[in-house]
């Protein structure tokens, strides 16, 4: 009896050292077998294959949230050697949550994890600070083989956006701030209209500011939303008719945080034009007449009654620039005007010369007999008592000059480097060409 017992113990020890137990039965002819796999909880020394990569699910890459205990969700890994897998979650490169098992729900330092099929969900039990985070998950088996998920980013923002108003139409340098709601008590801005109201509002970059206008019956009259860019400032505007409006301004960011200013009032009163009447002697002064301003009443009033201040339009500025350019062109054309050309014998422009232009004291009138006085020279057309005008011909003139009062009675003295010419014009022309030779 000892021999079979020894065989039985040896068989039992053999089956306990392997991961798979096989049971066989062989009744008469038929053969039946059953196989069961038992997951190993101890390292397998021959295991060099890492588990499959964990797949991140939530929070998605680029998420912005105000939840500082958001859930981390990923799909579990598979191990070909059926080893136990341990997960580690890293935040900004730091192993923050360790010892997360794939065998069932688990808790650890600062977290609680649960498993639902192949989905693992981890929720922090302590709040994360505001800021930007990179996160990824590693899966390791008991043999030390490790695989990595991809890396995603999320931003935690639990701070509501600040709102500050510095300008409301004609009211400037305001200090209305969401940090000081007490400044909005019984706050009213009165202005003449109807008109377009302009605002200057500061808020958190990339947030959205919404303005809501309610009438005296508390019904919403108009609403406008403006996205804030990286500068953190917007300039919303809206046309309002005469009336009393309650204005509500709010801002919300991508994290879902919202800030609302206390409501305040805008009163749009009808614009009026005052017409003081002149006082008459012996009569009591007339009362000042006030006319409500409308866009249709103003053109019918005399131009001296009211002074209307308007902004320069782009059209007016364009016309002004064109007028200035045209004036400059006229000056340039006038400077290029000429009425006489000086040429050399070979037809080339005289490059440099000094000219004296003499205008006669009188001129000869055809049909009128000139009287000769004894001892006095006759008054020919070339004699003058006026001081001659000096002109300088430079190479840039190309032989052309404009000489005022040039006529058929003009006399010239032209001095070149080596020669002096004296001549008179004898015919009336609009353009003279003189060949010096």
BAFI-537329 format. One record per residue (C-alpha): chain; x, y, z. Coordinates in steps of 0.02 Angstrom, whole numbers, padded with zeros to 5 digits. Example, Ala and Ser with C-alpha at 12.3 -4.5 7.8 and 13.67 -1.06 7.14 Angstrom:
2
<site 'A',<00615,-00225,00390>>,
<site 'A',<00684,-00053,00357>>,
This chain:
437
<site 'A',<00000,00000,00000>>,
<site 'A',<00147,00118,00022>>,
<site 'A',<00192,00118,-00164>>,
<site 'A',<00025,00189,-00227>>,
<site 'A',<00030,00319,-00088>>,
<site 'A',<00202,00378,-00144>>,
<site 'A',<00143,00392,-00324>>,
<site 'A',<-00010,00492,-00270>>,
<site 'A',<00095,00617,-00171>>,
<site 'A',<00217,00641,-00314>>,
<site 'A',<00075,00673,-00435>>,
<site 'A',<-00004,00798,-00317>>,
<site 'A',<00161,00895,-00299>>,
<site 'A',<00184,00897,-00488>>,
<site 'A',<00012,00971,-00521>>,
<site 'A',<00036,01105,-00387>>,
<site 'A',<00193,01174,-00474>>,
<site 'A',<00111,01216,-00640>>,
<site 'A',<-00016,01348,-00688>>,
<site 'A',<-00133,01226,-00777>>,
<site 'A',<-00215,01074,-00695>>,
<site 'A',<-00280,00935,-00809>>,
<site 'A',<-00401,00798,-00756>>,
<site 'A',<-00429,00646,-00864>>,
<site 'A',<-00559,00508,-00859>>,
<site 'A',<-00561,00356,-00971>>,
<site 'A',<-00719,00255,-00942>>,
<site 'A',<-00722,00107,-01059>>,
<site 'A',<-00704,00183,-01234>>,
<site 'A',<-00749,00371,-01223>>,
<site 'A',<-00616,00498,-01166>>,
<site 'A',<-00660,00665,-01081>>,
<site 'A',<-00539,00805,-01030>>,
<site 'A',<-00562,00974,-00940>>,
<site 'A',<-00436,01118,-00929>>,
<site 'A',<-00440,01268,-00807>>,
<site 'A',<-00323,01422,-00805>>,
<site 'A',<-00276,01496,-00637>>,
<site 'A',<-00200,01675,-00637>>,
<site 'A',<-00028,01680,-00559>>,
<site 'A',<00001,01794,-00411>>,
<site 'A',<00188,01765,-00408>>,
<site 'A',<00321,01824,-00531>>,
<site 'A',<00358,01712,-00679>>,
<site 'A',<00545,01716,-00703>>,
<site 'A',<00535,01677,-00888>>,
<site 'A',<00407,01818,-00921>>,
<site 'A',<00487,01958,-01023>>,
<site 'A',<00330,02022,-01112>>,
<site 'A',<00250,02182,-01047>>,
<site 'A',<00060,02198,-01032>>,
<site 'A',<-00032,02288,-01169>>,
<site 'A',<-00038,02478,-01160>>,
<site 'A',<-00178,02553,-01054>>,
<site 'A',<-00296,02661,-01157>>,
<site 'A',<-00349,02829,-01083>>,
<site 'A',<-00534,02875,-01089>>,
<site 'A',<-00567,03024,-00974>>,
<site 'A',<-00535,03167,-00946>>,
<site 'A',<-00508,03195,-01134>>,
<site 'A',<-00352,03284,-01193>>,
<site 'A',<-00370,03474,-01176>>,
<site 'A',<-00511,03468,-01048>>,
<site 'A',<-00544,03624,-00943>>,
<site 'A',<-00646,03590,-00787>>,
<site 'A',<-00689,03663,-00617>>,
<site 'A',<-00700,03488,-00539>>,
<site 'A',<-00543,03467,-00434>>,
<site 'A',<-00589,03285,-00395>>,
<site 'A',<-00623,03231,-00573>>,
<site 'A',<-00626,03046,-00619>>,
<site 'A',<-00483,02965,-00714>>,
<site 'A',<-00545,02824,-00826>>,
<site 'A',<-00445,02705,-00935>>,
<site 'A',<-00461,02534,-01016>>,
<site 'A',<-00366,02395,-00928>>,
<site 'A',<-00216,02304,-01001>>,
<site 'A',<-00198,02120,-01047>>,
<site 'A',<-00052,02008,-01000>>,
<site 'A',<-00012,01855,-01108>>,
<site 'A',<00062,01764,-00958>>,
<site 'A',<-00093,01795,-00850>>,
<site 'A',<00005,01893,-00722>>,
<site 'A',<-00071,02014,-00598>>,
<site 'A',<-00058,02194,-00665>>,
<site 'A',<-00024,02345,-00557>>,
<site 'A',<-00066,02520,-00624>>,
<site 'A',<00014,02685,-00579>>,
<site 'A',<-00060,02855,-00625>>,
<site 'A',<00063,02998,-00654>>,
<site 'A',<00022,03184,-00640>>,
<site 'A',<00151,03303,-00715>>,
<site 'A',<00279,03163,-00716>>,
<site 'A',<00253,03116,-00533>>,
<site 'A',<00185,02945,-00482>>,
<site 'A',<00035,03012,-00386>>,
<site 'A',<-00079,02861,-00369>>,
<site 'A',<00007,02692,-00348>>,
<site 'A',<-00042,02510,-00320>>,
<site 'A',<-00200,02509,-00425>>,
<site 'A',<-00241,02326,-00458>>,
<site 'A',<-00336,02244,-00600>>,
<site 'A',<-00406,02109,-00486>>,
<site 'A',<-00544,02215,-00408>>,
<site 'A',<-00591,02377,-00324>>,
<site 'A',<-00447,02456,-00228>>,
<site 'A',<-00404,02607,-00122>>,
<site 'A',<-00238,02690,-00090>>,
<site 'A',<-00158,02851,-00036>>,
<site 'A',<-00278,02987,-00094>>,
<site 'A',<-00386,02884,-00212>>,
<site 'A',<-00522,02753,-00230>>,
<site 'A',<-00528,02643,-00387>>,
<site 'A',<-00662,02527,-00453>>,
<site 'A',<-00666,02403,-00597>>,
<site 'A',<-00815,02379,-00711>>,
<site 'A',<-00770,02245,-00838>>,
<site 'A',<-00618,02310,-00931>>,
<site 'A',<-00645,02491,-00873>>,
<site 'A',<-00549,02558,-00723>>,
<site 'A',<-00609,02718,-00639>>,
<site 'A',<-00506,02814,-00511>>,
<site 'A',<-00572,02961,-00412>>,
<site 'A',<-00459,03065,-00298>>,
<site 'A',<-00513,03078,-00117>>,
<site 'A',<-00417,03241,-00094>>,
<site 'A',<-00440,03395,-00203>>,
<site 'A',<-00313,03439,-00337>>,
<site 'A',<-00248,03617,-00347>>,
<site 'A',<-00293,03734,-00490>>,
<site 'A',<-00174,03723,-00636>>,
<site 'A',<-00124,03626,-00790>>,
<site 'A',<-00087,03440,-00779>>,
<site 'A',<-00011,03308,-00893>>,
<site 'A',<-00070,03132,-00850>>,
<site 'A',<-00034,02955,-00906>>,
<site 'A',<-00049,02776,-00838>>,
<site 'A',<00078,02634,-00831>>,
<site 'A',<00037,02449,-00815>>,
<site 'A',<00166,02331,-00739>>,
<site 'A',<00161,02142,-00711>>,
<site 'A',<00243,02050,-00566>>,
<site 'A',<00396,02015,-00672>>,
<site 'A',<00432,02201,-00686>>,
<site 'A',<00378,02224,-00868>>,
<site 'A',<00296,02395,-00893>>,
<site 'A',<00196,02477,-01032>>,
<site 'A',<00139,02658,-01048>>,
<site 'A',<-00019,02745,-01106>>,
<site 'A',<-00017,02904,-01208>>,
<site 'A',<-00004,03072,-01117>>,
<site 'A',<-00153,03190,-01106>>,
<site 'A',<-00175,03362,-01030>>,
<site 'A',<-00313,03444,-00929>>,
<site 'A',<-00336,03608,-00837>>,
<site 'A',<-00422,03633,-00670>>,
<site 'A',<-00495,03807,-00647>>,
<site 'A',<-00608,03837,-00497>>,
<site 'A',<-00589,04027,-00495>>,
<site 'A',<-00737,04128,-00565>>,
<site 'A',<-00687,04260,-00694>>,
<site 'A',<-00670,04439,-00634>>,
<site 'A',<-00769,04579,-00719>>,
<site 'A',<-00718,04762,-00720>>,
<site 'A',<-00804,04907,-00811>>,
<site 'A',<-00704,05065,-00849>>,
<site 'A',<-00812,05154,-00980>>,
<site 'A',<-01000,05169,-01012>>,
<site 'A',<-01025,05289,-01157>>,
<site 'A',<-00991,05467,-01092>>,
<site 'A',<-00940,05402,-00920>>,
<site 'A',<-00754,05364,-00914>>,
<site 'A',<-00624,05305,-00789>>,
<site 'A',<-00750,05202,-00692>>,
<site 'A',<-00695,05077,-00559>>,
<site 'A',<-00842,04956,-00562>>,
<site 'A',<-00774,04787,-00512>>,
<site 'A',<-00852,04618,-00471>>,
<site 'A',<-00737,04613,-00319>>,
<site 'A',<-00832,04762,-00248>>,
<site 'A',<-01019,04729,-00272>>,
<site 'A',<-01063,04864,-00145>>,
<site 'A',<-01019,04996,-00277>>,
<site 'A',<-01170,04945,-00381>>,
<site 'A',<-01301,04997,-00252>>,
<site 'A',<-01430,05117,-00330>>,
<site 'A',<-01313,05142,-00477>>,
<site 'A',<-01386,05236,-00627>>,
<site 'A',<-01310,05311,-00785>>,
<site 'A',<-01410,05449,-00868>>,
<site 'A',<-01377,05500,-01049>>,
<site 'A',<-01466,05579,-01195>>,
<site 'A',<-01530,05473,-01338>>,
<site 'A',<-01582,05374,-01431>>,
<site 'A',<-01402,05323,-01463>>,
<site 'A',<-01276,05181,-01474>>,
<site 'A',<-01200,05146,-01303>>,
<site 'A',<-01017,05091,-01297>>,
<site 'A',<-00936,04995,-01153>>,
<site 'A',<-00758,04949,-01103>>,
<site 'A',<-00757,04787,-01002>>,
<site 'A',<-00613,04682,-00935>>,
<site 'A',<-00629,04497,-00894>>,
<site 'A',<-00532,04334,-00893>>,
<site 'A',<-00448,04295,-01061>>,
<site 'A',<-00547,04170,-01167>>,
<site 'A',<-00704,04194,-01063>>,
<site 'A',<-00871,04254,-01133>>,
<site 'A',<-00959,04412,-01072>>,
<site 'A',<-01149,04427,-01090>>,
<site 'A',<-01249,04589,-01076>>,
<site 'A',<-01437,04580,-01048>>,
<site 'A',<-01550,04733,-01057>>,
<site 'A',<-01719,04727,-00970>>,
<site 'A',<-01857,04856,-00995>>,
<site 'A',<-01960,04941,-00862>>,
<site 'A',<-02079,04790,-00866>>,
<site 'A',<-01933,04672,-00826>>,
<site 'A',<-01947,04594,-00999>>,
<site 'A',<-01786,04554,-01092>>,
<site 'A',<-01763,04688,-01226>>,
<site 'A',<-01595,04637,-01298>>,
<site 'A',<-01449,04521,-01264>>,
<site 'A',<-01274,04519,-01335>>,
<site 'A',<-01124,04405,-01300>>,
<site 'A',<-00942,04447,-01333>>,
<site 'A',<-00794,04325,-01327>>,
<site 'A',<-00640,04391,-01236>>,
<site 'A',<-00472,04363,-01323>>,
<site 'A',<-00299,04351,-01246>>,
<site 'A',<-00296,04539,-01205>>,
<site 'A',<-00438,04519,-01079>>,
<site 'A',<-00534,04672,-01142>>,
<site 'A',<-00689,04694,-01251>>,
<site 'A',<-00784,04845,-01318>>,
<site 'A',<-00967,04793,-01333>>,
<site 'A',<-01099,04914,-01396>>,
<site 'A',<-01287,04919,-01423>>,
<site 'A',<-01411,05047,-01490>>,
<site 'A',<-01544,05093,-01362>>,
<site 'A',<-01702,05194,-01384>>,
<site 'A',<-01769,05315,-01255>>,
<site 'A',<-01816,05223,-01095>>,
<site 'A',<-01756,05151,-00930>>,
<site 'A',<-01656,04990,-00941>>,
<site 'A',<-01592,04870,-00808>>,
<site 'A',<-01424,04801,-00862>>,
<site 'A',<-01361,04630,-00808>>,
<site 'A',<-01181,04582,-00852>>,
<site 'A',<-01106,04408,-00825>>,
<site 'A',<-00950,04313,-00878>>,
<site 'A',<-00914,04127,-00887>>,
<site 'A',<-00752,04035,-00928>>,
<site 'A',<-00713,03865,-01005>>,
<site 'A',<-00710,03785,-00834>>,
<site 'A',<-00894,03826,-00811>>,
<site 'A',<-00861,03960,-00679>>,
<site 'A',<-00981,04108,-00687>>,
<site 'A',<-00977,04283,-00615>>,
<site 'A',<-01126,04402,-00622>>,
<site 'A',<-01119,04587,-00579>>,
<site 'A',<-01259,04665,-00476>>,
<site 'A',<-01389,04745,-00589>>,
<site 'A',<-01383,04931,-00622>>,
<site 'A',<-01486,05055,-00724>>,
<site 'A',<-01464,05149,-00887>>,
<site 'A',<-01584,05295,-00916>>,
<site 'A',<-01595,05356,-01095>>,
<site 'A',<-01681,05527,-01095>>,
<site 'A',<-01740,05618,-01251>>,
<site 'A',<-01607,05736,-01317>>,
<site 'A',<-01663,05918,-01323>>,
<site 'A',<-01606,06076,-01412>>,
<site 'A',<-01626,06243,-01322>>,
<site 'A',<-01675,06398,-01426>>,
<site 'A',<-01646,06560,-01328>>,
<site 'A',<-01751,06701,-01405>>,
<site 'A',<-01677,06877,-01416>>,
<site 'A',<-01736,07005,-01288>>,
<site 'A',<-01830,07158,-01354>>,
<site 'A',<-01820,07332,-01276>>,
<site 'A',<-01958,07363,-01149>>,
<site 'A',<-02019,07183,-01156>>,
<site 'A',<-01984,07047,-01029>>,
<site 'A',<-01861,06916,-01089>>,
<site 'A',<-01940,06773,-01183>>,
<site 'A',<-01925,06600,-01105>>,
<site 'A',<-01802,06481,-01185>>,
<site 'A',<-01887,06362,-01306>>,
<site 'A',<-01836,06179,-01294>>,
<site 'A',<-01860,06064,-01445>>,
<site 'A',<-01843,05875,-01426>>,
<site 'A',<-01703,05811,-01534>>,
<site 'A',<-01744,05678,-01662>>,
<site 'A',<-01649,05626,-01816>>,
<site 'A',<-01786,05710,-01920>>,
<site 'A',<-01802,05876,-01830>>,
<site 'A',<-01622,05933,-01846>>,
<site 'A',<-01615,05962,-02036>>,
<site 'A',<-01762,06083,-02025>>,
<site 'A',<-01672,06197,-01900>>,
<site 'A',<-01562,06344,-01953>>,
<site 'A',<-01378,06305,-01958>>,
<site 'A',<-01342,06440,-01826>>,
<site 'A',<-01458,06367,-01693>>,
<site 'A',<-01358,06219,-01635>>,
<site 'A',<-01182,06157,-01648>>,
<site 'A',<-01175,05975,-01693>>,
<site 'A',<-01018,05881,-01650>>,
<site 'A',<-00985,05729,-01757>>,
<site 'A',<-00837,05617,-01787>>,
<site 'A',<-00740,05637,-01947>>,
<site 'A',<-00796,05506,-02069>>,
<site 'A',<-00674,05400,-02166>>,
<site 'A',<-00744,05474,-02327>>,
<site 'A',<-00700,05651,-02273>>,
<site 'A',<-00524,05597,-02226>>,
<site 'A',<-00502,05513,-02395>>,
<site 'A',<-00560,05671,-02487>>,
<site 'A',<-00442,05777,-02383>>,
<site 'A',<-00294,05666,-02425>>,
<site 'A',<-00338,05672,-02610>>,
<site 'A',<-00346,05863,-02604>>,
<site 'A',<-00175,05873,-02521>>,
<site 'A',<-00100,05755,-02650>>,
<site 'A',<-00178,05855,-02792>>,
<site 'A',<-00108,06018,-02721>>,
<site 'A',<00067,05942,-02711>>,
<site 'A',<00054,05883,-02891>>,
<site 'A',<00005,06058,-02948>>,
<site 'A',<00157,06130,-02862>>,
<site 'A',<00270,06003,-02945>>,
<site 'A',<00193,06037,-03116>>,
<site 'A',<00212,06224,-03092>>,
<site 'A',<00395,06203,-03049>>,
<site 'A',<00420,06104,-03209>>,
<site 'A',<00336,06238,-03317>>,
<site 'A',<00452,06331,-03439>>,
<site 'A',<00433,06459,-03578>>,
<site 'A',<00608,06470,-03653>>,
<site 'A',<00739,06343,-03708>>,
<site 'A',<00925,06378,-03734>>,
<site 'A',<01019,06266,-03856>>,
<site 'A',<01197,06254,-03918>>,
<site 'A',<01236,06260,-04105>>,
<site 'A',<01232,06070,-04114>>,
<site 'A',<01057,06067,-04038>>,
<site 'A',<01108,06012,-03861>>,
<site 'A',<01035,06100,-03706>>,
<site 'A',<01148,06228,-03625>>,
<site 'A',<01207,06147,-03464>>,
<site 'A',<01255,06300,-03363>>,
<site 'A',<01241,06487,-03390>>,
<site 'A',<01202,06652,-03303>>,
<site 'A',<01060,06754,-03380>>,
<site 'A',<01002,06933,-03357>>,
<site 'A',<00826,06974,-03416>>,
<site 'A',<00788,07156,-03452>>,
<site 'A',<00609,07216,-03472>>,
<site 'A',<00593,07381,-03570>>,
<site 'A',<00518,07536,-03490>>,
<site 'A',<00399,07558,-03633>>,
<site 'A',<00349,07471,-03791>>,
<site 'A',<00319,07524,-03967>>,
<site 'A',<00138,07540,-04017>>,
<site 'A',<00107,07510,-04203>>,
<site 'A',<00026,07656,-04294>>,
<site 'A',<00085,07784,-04167>>,
<site 'A',<00224,07900,-04225>>,
<site 'A',<00368,07913,-04104>>,
<site 'A',<00430,08089,-04068>>,
<site 'A',<00618,08119,-04066>>,
<site 'A',<00681,08244,-03938>>,
<site 'A',<00847,08328,-03984>>,
<site 'A',<00990,08273,-03874>>,
<site 'A',<00891,08123,-03813>>,
<site 'A',<00904,07953,-03887>>,
<site 'A',<00747,07886,-03962>>,
<site 'A',<00655,07762,-03852>>,
<site 'A',<00690,07601,-03941>>,
<site 'A',<00610,07444,-03875>>,
<site 'A',<00776,07380,-03805>>,
<site 'A',<00810,07524,-03686>>,
<site 'A',<00756,07503,-03506>>,
<site 'A',<00783,07586,-03339>>,
<site 'A',<00732,07432,-03239>>,
<site 'A',<00855,07323,-03147>>,
<site 'A',<00877,07159,-03245>>,
<site 'A',<00821,06996,-03164>>,
<site 'A',<00954,06865,-03134>>,
<site 'A',<00926,06681,-03179>>,
<site 'A',<01045,06533,-03166>>,
<site 'A',<01037,06388,-03287>>,
<site 'A',<01096,06223,-03208>>,
<site 'A',<01121,06051,-03287>>,
<site 'A',<00960,05988,-03205>>,
<site 'A',<00860,06119,-03302>>,
<site 'A',<00907,06039,-03469>>,
<site 'A',<00916,06211,-03549>>,
<site 'A',<00736,06256,-03497>>,
<site 'A',<00681,06403,-03389>>,
<site 'A',<00523,06489,-03339>>,
<site 'A',<00548,06678,-03346>>,
<site 'A',<00406,06790,-03288>>,
<site 'A',<00349,06934,-03399>>,
<site 'A',<00434,06860,-03551>>,
<site 'A',<00377,06951,-03709>>,
<site 'A',<00436,07011,-03878>>,
<site 'A',<00521,07163,-03801>>,
<site 'A',<00631,07062,-03680>>,
<site 'A',<00821,07079,-03690>>,
<site 'A',<00943,06945,-03628>>,
<site 'A',<01125,06942,-03578>>,
<site 'A',<01186,06762,-03570>>,
<site 'A',<01357,06726,-03499>>,
<site 'A',<01438,06558,-03530>>,
<site 'A',<01608,06503,-03470>>,
<site 'A',<01696,06574,-03623>>,
<site 'A',<01568,06681,-03715>>,
<site 'A',<01438,06816,-03680>>,
<site 'A',<01283,06837,-03790>>,
<site 'A',<01166,06987,-03796>>,
<site 'A',<01005,06975,-03895>>,
<site 'A',<00823,07030,-03899>>,
<site 'A',<00663,06939,-03938>>,
<site 'A',<00569,07008,-04087>>,
<site 'A',<00411,06904,-04102>>,
<site 'A',<00272,06855,-03985>>,
<site 'A',<00267,06671,-03941>>,
<site 'A',<00216,06560,-03796>>,
<site 'A',<00377,06461,-03805>>,
<site 'A',<00545,06529,-03864>>,
<site 'A',<00691,06424,-03926>>,
<site 'A',<00859,06514,-03926>>,
<site 'A',<01013,06440,-04013>>,
<site 'A',<01173,06516,-03945>>,
<site 'A',<01306,06508,-04080>>,
